Amino acid sequence: MKKANIYTSVLSTILVSGIAFAEPQISGKITLESASFTNNGTSTGASSKSNVSTSHGKDNFKNQVSGRIYVDGALEDDAGSTYHVELQGFNDEKAESLHDGPESYTQREILREAYVDTSLDDWLVRAGKQQVVWGTADGMKLLDAINPTDYSEIAQNQMEDSRIPVWMLNADKTDENGGNWQFIISESKSSHLAGMGKSSSTAGNKHYDISSSGNPFIMKGVDTISGKVNGLLNITPAMGEVASAFDRAGAALGYGSGALAGFGGATVDDFATDNSAAGAFGGICSNSSVTTISCLEKITNKITTEAGTQHVGAKNENEQNLLRDTTSAQWTAGKANPTQTFHYMPEATFATFGQFVGMTSRYTVDHDSTPTLAARYKNTTEGGTNFSFNLINGNDTNPYVETYWTRSDNGAVLTEGASYNAGKITNLLSGGSEVGNATGRNAIYNMVEKLNRITQVGGSMDTAIETEALGPVVLRAEALYQNGVMSPVVTRRASNGAKDLEHGFLVNALKMEQGDRFKYVLGADVTALTNMMVSLQFIQDRNLDYVDIGNKDANDWKYTADMATMHLTNNLQKAEKDKEFYSLFLSKPFGESGQHRWNNIMIYEENGGKWNRFDVEYTVDDNTVATAEFNKYWGNENTQFGQFKDSSNVQIGLKHTF
């Protein structure tokens, strides 16, 4: 039996084992919601042939209709068992890509929850598809690490909606000291991020679209993986086209197909700056004795070279962010502060590109399905302090991407090695004569989305103290230690010149590496202005295995990159060792009987990113609530929140229960 079926089989056994059902109680909710951007702007991942992100106007990005049916009832057994089923219908005519209808293991799934509550001796058991909530932090999930999260709209959705229910067995009991013990075995599933989670069907196309291009909440880090313009999934085959163009140029100049293998002493920078090492290819430029950056840009993007040679150019037409520079000043500035692909690998040799001739790419999803095991103990001290400890061993719900090379003909894995020639270094793929260079086979750049098994140890506490000035103040804290979390580590330059990005080592220079992290939240809650809740939080995410070696002027330059924001356009941004956030949450009822409510959460992140969500719930009658919401993102565009500044939006909705 497949592991994914264990959980459904357990529930099915309970439901069909001859137990009678009492008359169920059926209720439901219908939600209408429309959202529009508040200003003109661009969305990460949206693109046009000019390599400039497509602008959106102040138009709708969501017209959503959803309905939920709740079925609750009792089983006529000796244990007094009950059951709960939640079904959902979903349609969004304005949603981007795959977010317009039902989809498994997202917040749009048809069968959202289905579980049975029963008892075995002094244990309470919940078996089925469900959510487990362990944390209480505002605007984030720290201890809620069992269920994955749907990040289709980042953090805008309510947590009970964005949390993805999974199949699990959940048992808890209270001991004679008042302590509660909870043990869980859970299905392992990935969080849902726009731009990930879908395999590309074939290798050999530079226009893969698994990126949900145009979705307003694609993170820059994800766009670097699968984006149409800046994603390695599409950039690598586009580079293969450039390599093929230079191979054709070599043939046109009389060197024969496959001649790039003999040019291990010539680099991208040599061609761009008219170094004699690349002079043999000057015949494809306007002045046959000079090679220039403008000539390189034309062979990258056009079908005709500067010399008028037809069908030699790669004809990429700027669809991918390879190269747009046309002057030496632009090229010099680009190498110092890269924003385009070739800026990052100026020392890659022609021989390296010879192996890239006809290069393609492939993206596959290979998630481990080993179940998650979790336990928690919670209690209250004699002084009234609530506390808990928890342990989770299972897959990190946040996916990572592993890369490697294979041959197109037999799938053999190719490893990167270094070959030295006249002081230049070539990326030698398992010998250098297996792919490209007129061999009749090509290299495939494989990107595999995986889940990494980690151990998480956490805890929480909260206590109330009386103060003269503020009245009762609730102090709370949550902490989580994570062992084995994957983070991107970029080797930009190595003193021995081997296996770094500037020499074109795409696998070894861009790697995910395991490390430990420690995260915590400190919060304080008070009541002000009669009945307004005020909550302050300090949040820190510490990378205990942070890598920070050298800088752009050093012989060795290696660092941990920011997974959420690293991008070709921001120099593959380095992460903070200790990333800090601050939040302020306000909530207040209003109306004659307090039947309405408004909430506002403001989160400020280190380096200047900001997000503010203001929402209002207005009770029309006992069954109908009108809603309004305004999400504002601003600040540094290369921060977690600032990158969405052009996706600020206003939403209105209506909820009717029955």
RAMOLIN-V285037 format. One record per residue. N is the residue number from 0. BURIAL is b if it has 24 or more other ideal C-beta (glycine too) atoms within 12 Angstrom, else e. Layout:
# RAMOLIN-V285037
n:N burial:BURIAL
n:N burial:BURIAL
This chain:
# RAMOLIN-V285037
n:0 burial:e
n:1 burial:e
n:2 burial:e
n:3 burial:e
n:4 burial:e
n:5 burial:b
n:6 burial:b
n:7 burial:b
n:8 burial:e
n:9 burial:b
n:10 burial:b
n:11 burial:e
n:12 burial:e
n:13 burial:b
n:14 burial:b
n:15 burial:e
n:16 burial:e
n:17 burial:e
n:18 burial:e
n:19 burial:e
n:20 burial:e
n:21 burial:e
n:22 burial:e
n:23 burial:e
n:24 burial:e
n:25 burial:e
n:26 burial:e
n:27 burial:e
n:28 burial:b
n:29 burial:b
n:30 burial:b
n:31 burial:b
n:32 burial:b
n:33 burial:b
n:34 burial:b
n:35 burial:b
n:36 burial:b
n:37 burial:b
n:38 burial:e
n:39 burial:e
n:40 burial:b
n:41 burial:b
n:42 burial:b
n:43 burial:b
n:44 burial:b
n:45 burial:b
n:46 burial:b
n:47 burial:e
n:48 burial:e
n:49 burial:e
n:50 burial:b
n:51 burial:e
n:52 burial:b
n:53 burial:b
n:54 burial:e
n:55 burial:b
n:56 burial:e
n:57 burial:e
n:58 burial:e
n:59 burial:b
n:60 burial:b
n:61 burial:b
n:62 burial:e
n:63 burial:b
n:64 burial:b
n:65 burial:b
n:66 burial:b
n:67 burial:b
n:68 burial:b
n:69 burial:e
n:70 burial:b
n:71 burial:b
n:72 burial:e
n:73 burial:e
n:74 burial:b
n:75 burial:e
n:76 burial:e
n:77 burial:e
n:78 burial:e
n:79 burial:e
n:80 burial:b
n:81 burial:b
n:82 burial:b
n:83 burial:b
n:84 burial:b
n:85 burial:b
n:86 burial:b
n:87 burial:b
n:88 burial:e
n:89 burial:b
n:90 burial:b
n:91 burial:b
n:92 burial:e
n:93 burial:b
n:94 burial:b
n:95 burial:b
n:96 burial:b
n:97 burial:b
n:98 burial:b
n:99 burial:b
n:100 burial:e
n:101 burial:e
n:102 burial:b
n:103 burial:b
n:104 burial:b
n:105 burial:b
n:106 burial:b
n:107 burial:b
n:108 burial:b
n:109 burial:b
n:110 burial:b
n:111 burial:b
n:112 burial:b
n:113 burial:b
n:114 burial:b
n:115 burial:b
n:116 burial:b
n:117 burial:b
n:118 burial:e
n:119 burial:e
n:120 burial:e
n:121 burial:e
n:122 burial:e
n:123 burial:b
n:124 burial:b
n:125 burial:b
n:126 burial:b
n:127 burial:b
n:128 burial:b
n:129 burial:b
n:130 burial:b
n:131 burial:b
n:132 burial:b
n:133 burial:b
n:134 burial:b
n:135 burial:b
n:136 burial:b
n:137 burial:b
n:138 burial:b
n:139 burial:b
n:140 burial:b
n:141 burial:b
n:142 burial:b
n:143 burial:b
n:144 burial:b
n:145 burial:b
n:146 burial:b
n:147 burial:b
n:148 burial:b
n:149 burial:b
n:150 burial:b
n:151 burial:b
n:152 burial:b
n:153 burial:b
n:154 burial:b
n:155 burial:b
n:156 burial:b
n:157 burial:b
n:158 burial:b
n:159 burial:e
n:160 burial:b
n:161 burial:b
n:162 burial:b
n:163 burial:b
n:164 burial:b
n:165 burial:b
n:166 burial:b
n:167 burial:b
n:168 burial:b
n:169 burial:b
n:170 burial:b
n:171 burial:b
n:172 burial:e
n:173 burial:e
n:174 burial:e
n:175 burial:e
n:176 burial:e
n:177 burial:e
n:178 burial:e
n:179 burial:b
n:180 burial:b
n:181 burial:b
n:182 burial:b
n:183 burial:b
n:184 burial:b
n:185 burial:b
n:186 burial:b
n:187 burial:b
n:188 burial:b
n:189 burial:b
n:190 burial:b
n:191 burial:b
n:192 burial:b
n:193 burial:b
n:194 burial:b
n:195 burial:b
n:196 burial:b
n:197 burial:b
n:198 burial:e
n:199 burial:b
n:200 burial:e
n:201 burial:e
n:202 burial:b
n:203 burial:e
n:204 burial:b
n:205 burial:b
n:206 burial:b
n:207 burial:b
n:208 burial:b
n:209 burial:b
n:210 burial:b
n:211 burial:b
n:212 burial:b
n:213 burial:b
n:214 burial:b
n:215 burial:b
n:216 burial:b
n:217 burial:b
n:218 burial:b
n:219 burial:b
n:220 burial:b
n:221 burial:b
n:222 burial:b
n:223 burial:b
n:224 burial:b
n:225 burial:b
n:226 burial:b
n:227 burial:b
n:228 burial:b
n:229 burial:b
n:230 burial:b
n:231 burial:b
n:232 burial:b
n:233 burial:b
n:234 burial:b
n:235 burial:b
n:236 burial:b
n:237 burial:b
n:238 burial:b
n:239 burial:b
n:240 burial:b
n:241 burial:b
n:242 burial:b
n:243 burial:b
n:244 burial:b
n:245 burial:b
n:246 burial:b
n:247 burial:b
n:248 burial:b
n:249 burial:b
n:250 burial:b
n:251 burial:b
n:252 burial:b
n:253 burial:e
n:254 burial:b
n:255 burial:e
n:256 burial:b
n:257 burial:b
n:258 burial:b
n:259 burial:b
n:260 burial:b
n:261 burial:b
n:262 burial:b
n:263 burial:b
n:264 burial:b
n:265 burial:b
n:266 burial:b
n:267 burial:b
n:268 burial:b
n:269 burial:b
n:270 burial:b
n:271 burial:b
n:272 burial:b
n:273 burial:b
n:274 burial:b
n:275 burial:e
n:276 burial:b
n:277 burial:b
n:278 burial:b
n:279 burial:b
n:280 burial:b
n:281 burial:b
n:282 burial:b
n:283 burial:b
n:284 burial:b
n:285 burial:e
n:286 burial:e
n:287 burial:e
n:288 burial:e
n:289 burial:b
n:290 burial:b
n:291 burial:b
n:292 burial:b
n:293 burial:b
n:294 burial:b
n:295 burial:b
n:296 burial:b
n:297 burial:b
n:298 burial:b
n:299 burial:b
n:300 burial:b
n:301 burial:b
n:302 burial:e
n:303 burial:e
n:304 burial:b
n:305 burial:b
n:306 burial:b
n:307 burial:e
n:308 burial:b
n:309 burial:e
n:310 burial:e
n:311 burial:b
n:312 burial:b
n:313 burial:b
n:314 burial:b
n:315 burial:b
n:316 burial:b
n:317 burial:b
n:318 burial:b
n:319 burial:b
n:320 burial:b
n:321 burial:b
n:322 burial:b
n:323 burial:b
n:324 burial:b
n:325 burial:e
n:326 burial:e
n:327 burial:e
n:328 burial:e
n:329 burial:b
n:330 burial:b
n:331 burial:e
n:332 burial:e
n:333 burial:b
n:334 burial:b
n:335 burial:e
n:336 burial:e
n:337 burial:b
n:338 burial:b
n:339 burial:b
n:340 burial:b
n:341 burial:b
n:342 burial:b
n:343 burial:b
n:344 burial:b
n:345 burial:b
n:346 burial:b
n:347 burial:b
n:348 burial:b
n:349 burial:b
n:350 burial:b
n:351 burial:b
n:352 burial:b
n:353 burial:b
n:354 burial:b
n:355 burial:b
n:356 burial:b
n:357 burial:b
n:358 burial:b
n:359 burial:b
n:360 burial:b
n:361 burial:b
n:362 burial:b
n:363 burial:b
n:364 burial:b
n:365 burial:e
n:366 burial:b
n:367 burial:b
n:368 burial:b
n:369 burial:e
n:370 burial:b
n:371 burial:b
n:372 burial:b
n:373 burial:b
n:374 burial:b
n:375 burial:b
n:376 burial:b
n:377 burial:b
n:378 burial:b
n:379 burial:e
n:380 burial:e
n:381 burial:e
n:382 burial:e
n:383 burial:e
n:384 burial:e
n:385 burial:b
n:386 burial:b
n:387 burial:b
n:388 burial:b
n:389 burial:b
n:390 burial:b
n:391 burial:b
n:392 burial:b
n:393 burial:b
n:394 burial:b
n:395 burial:b
n:396 burial:b
n:397 burial:b
n:398 burial:b
n:399 burial:b
n:400 burial:b
n:401 burial:b
n:402 burial:b
n:403 burial:b
n:404 burial:b
n:405 burial:b
n:406 burial:b
n:407 burial:b
n:408 burial:e
n:409 burial:e
n:410 burial:e
n:411 burial:e
n:412 burial:e
n:413 burial:b
n:414 burial:e
n:415 burial:b
n:416 burial:b
n:417 burial:b
n:418 burial:b
n:419 burial:e
n:420 burial:e
n:421 burial:e
n:422 burial:e
n:423 burial:b
n:424 burial:b
n:425 burial:b
n:426 burial:b
n:427 burial:b
n:428 burial:b
n:429 burial:e
n:430 burial:e
n:431 burial:b
n:432 burial:e
n:433 burial:b
n:434 burial:b
n:435 burial:b
n:436 burial:b
n:437 burial:b
n:438 burial:b
n:439 burial:e
n:440 burial:b
n:441 burial:b
n:442 burial:b
n:443 burial:b
n:444 burial:b
n:445 burial:b
n:446 burial:b
n:447 burial:b
n:448 burial:b
n:449 burial:b
n:450 burial:b
n:451 burial:b
n:452 burial:b
n:453 burial:b
n:454 burial:b
n:455 burial:b
n:456 burial:b
n:457 burial:b
n:458 burial:b
n:459 burial:b
n:460 burial:b
n:461 burial:b
n:462 burial:e
n:463 burial:e
n:464 burial:e
n:465 burial:e
n:466 burial:e
n:467 burial:e
n:468 burial:e
n:469 burial:e
n:470 burial:e
n:471 burial:e
n:472 burial:b
n:473 burial:b
n:474 burial:b
n:475 burial:b
n:476 burial:b
n:477 burial:b
n:478 burial:b
n:479 burial:b
n:480 burial:b
n:481 burial:b
n:482 burial:b
n:483 burial:b
n:484 burial:b
n:485 burial:b
n:486 burial:b
n:487 burial:b
n:488 burial:b
n:489 burial:b
n:490 burial:b
n:491 burial:b
n:492 burial:b
n:493 burial:b
n:494 burial:e
n:495 burial:e
n:496 burial:b
n:497 burial:b
n:498 burial:b
n:499 burial:b
n:500 burial:b
n:501 burial:b
n:502 burial:b
n:503 burial:b
n:504 burial:b
n:505 burial:b
n:506 burial:b
n:507 burial:b
n:508 burial:b
n:509 burial:b
n:510 burial:b
n:511 burial:b
n:512 burial:b
n:513 burial:b
n:514 burial:b
n:515 burial:b
n:516 burial:b
n:517 burial:b
n:518 burial:b
n:519 burial:b
n:520 burial:b
n:521 burial:b
n:522 burial:b
n:523 burial:b
n:524 burial:b
n:525 burial:b
n:526 burial:e
n:527 burial:e
n:528 burial:e
n:529 burial:e
n:530 burial:e
n:531 burial:e
n:532 burial:b
n:533 burial:b
n:534 burial:b
n:535 burial:b
n:536 burial:b
n:537 burial:b
n:538 burial:b
n:539 burial:b
n:540 burial:b
n:541 burial:b
n:542 burial:b
n:543 burial:e
n:544 burial:e
n:545 burial:b
n:546 burial:b
n:547 burial:e
n:548 burial:e
n:549 burial:e
n:550 burial:e
n:551 burial:b
n:552 burial:e
n:553 burial:e
n:554 burial:e
n:555 burial:e
n:556 burial:b
n:557 burial:b
n:558 burial:b
n:559 burial:b
n:560 burial:b
n:561 burial:b
n:562 burial:b
n:563 burial:b
n:564 burial:b
n:565 burial:b
n:566 burial:b
n:567 burial:b
n:568 burial:b
n:569 burial:b
n:570 burial:b
n:571 burial:b
n:572 burial:b
n:573 burial:b
n:574 burial:b
n:575 burial:b
n:576 burial:e
n:577 burial:e
n:578 burial:b
n:579 burial:b
n:580 burial:b
n:581 burial:b
n:582 burial:b
n:583 burial:b
n:584 burial:b
n:585 burial:b
n:586 burial:b
n:587 burial:e
n:588 burial:e
n:589 burial:e
n:590 burial:e
n:591 burial:e
n:592 burial:e
n:593 burial:e
n:594 burial:e
n:595 burial:e
n:596 burial:b
n:597 burial:b
n:598 burial:b
n:599 burial:b
n:600 burial:b
n:601 burial:b
n:602 burial:b
n:603 burial:b
n:604 burial:b
n:605 burial:b
n:606 burial:b
n:607 burial:e
n:608 burial:b
n:609 burial:b
n:610 burial:b
n:611 burial:b
n:612 burial:b
n:613 burial:b
n:614 burial:b
n:615 burial:b
n:616 burial:b
n:617 burial:e
n:618 burial:b
n:619 burial:e
n:620 burial:e
n:621 burial:e
n:622 burial:e
n:623 burial:e
n:624 burial:b
n:625 burial:b
n:626 burial:b
n:627 burial:b
n:628 burial:b
n:629 burial:b
n:630 burial:b
n:631 burial:b
n:632 burial:b
n:633 burial:b
n:634 burial:b
n:635 burial:b
n:636 burial:b
n:637 burial:b
n:638 burial:b
n:639 burial:b
n:640 burial:b
n:641 burial:b
n:642 burial:b
n:643 burial:b
n:644 burial:b
n:645 burial:b
n:646 burial:b
n:647 burial:b
n:648 burial:b
n:649 burial:b
n:650 burial:b
n:651 burial:b
n:652 burial:b
n:653 burial:b
n:654 burial:b
n:655 burial:b
n:656 burial:e
n:657 burial:e
